[in-house]
Amino acid sequence: MKRQATTWQWLGAGSIALGLALALNTLLGPLLIHAFEYPFTETVLSETLGLELVSLFLIAPLACLAGVLTLQGHVAGPLLVLGPAGYAAYMLAQYIVGPQYVTYQPAVIFHLAGFVLSGALLIGAWRLVDADRLQPRSRGWAVVAVLLTMFVVSRWARSFSGAIDQSAVPAAASDVSMMWSIYLLDLGIIVPLTLATAVGLLACRTWATKALYGVLGWFALVPPSVTAMALVKIARDDPAANTGDTVVLVVATLVFAILAVALFAPLFRQPMGPRNQTAGQRERPGPKSAPGHSRNWRSA
């Protein structure tokens, strides 16, 4: 049991470290200090500014909160870690591949370290959450997962029609790598994982309930960053700004936030450690713990 307690501790500390790293990345970037410079066009630079605002004011605090909850042994902690860690892995991969650096850069090392930490947190949180102790979710959430999949695919609908006539991609030459990295992440990872979660929920698989928290955690964080990108482009009078598309993104962000609250809120109805009941479940009757023996992992 001491090993389990240690796992909760490193996961909590790692999530806090990730939050601080994301905040530092924003401070070092083009938003403030300019220690990290990216060879982007003005359009992608505007998108980067929007992304880093969200990272600083939403993702970093959430990652730190998830870390604190995990250190306290709260059942919501590891489930909350999945969202910021997934967001960070998704975005940091773009920071590494997208800029098309022709020289070695300190920023690449920093982003690579963050990417590795994000991956370790995803694996650690996934392994730590006991799917059998989670309250089963209705098949209605499978429909939600399918709709989320369709939303992502719809964002790339132009790529399918363009593949027929081999039309030019809507990106400047220096931004092509960024576009294709997002294409790969969205359609090669996010869509299959979200669709697999929907299938698992329909089949009443316990792992699918755990995956749902990760998927919806990601959707609650990444679309707001894309919305911020669109808003910054409008604010900076970027020629690529699209008001109609921005409205769609704002609405999607609000919908995804509502869904995330509906999914995660039951975890906070009462403080519970990982050895206690899971949200929505009543503790099964059984022998009481001996005096002086706590049921929290800290005493394990």
C-alpha positions, 0 to 999 in steps of 0.5 A: 500500500505504501507503493500506491501512496507513493504513486499518488504523491508523484502523480500529484507532484508531477501535475503541479510541475506540469502546471508550472511548466506550462505557465513558464512556457507562456512567460518565456514565449512571445506573449511576454519575455520573448525568450522563445521565438517561433518562426511563424506567420502573423496568423499562427503567431496570433493563434499561439498568443491565444493558446498561451493565454489559455495555458496560463489562465486555465490549463496551468491552474487546473493542472496544479489543482489536480495535483493538489487534489491528488496529493490529498488523496481525492478520488477526483485528482487522477481523473482531473490530471488526464485533461491537462496532461492530454492537452499538454501532450497535444500542444507540446507536440505541435510546439516541437514539430510545427515551427520547422526550426532549421537550428537547434533551439533551447525551446525544443528541449523544454517542450520535449521535457514537457511532452515526456512529463505529460505522457508519464502523467497520462500513463500514471493517472490511467493506471492509478484510477480503478475503473471498477470503482467508478460509477457506470455511465449511461449509454447516452454518454456514448452518443456524446462521444460519437458527436464529439468525434463528428465535431473533430472530423467536421473541422477537417472536412475540407481535407477530404474534399481537397484530397480528391482534386489535390487542392492547395492546403490553406496554410503558408509554406512556413506553417504547413508542418503545424497544420499537418501535425494538428491533422495527425493528432486530431484524426490519428489519435483523438478521433480513434480514441473518442470513437473507441470510448463510444464503442466501449460505453455501448458495450458497458466496458469499465475501461470506457468509463475511465476513458470518458473522463480523459476524452471529455477532459481534453475536449473541455480544454483544447476547444477553448484554446482554439476559440482563444486563437480565433478571438485573438485573430479577430482582435489583431485584425488578422486576414484569416480571422473568421467571425462565423467560425469563431461563433461556432467555436464559442458555442462548442466551448460552452457546450463542452464545458457544460458536459465536463461539469456534468461528468466531473461534478459528482466527484466533488459532492463529498471529499473522498480518498481513493480507498473510500467510495467513488462518486455516486456510490454508497459505502458497502456495509462491513466491519469498521476500521480498528481505532487509530487506523485511517482509510486514507492512503496516507496511513497505508 
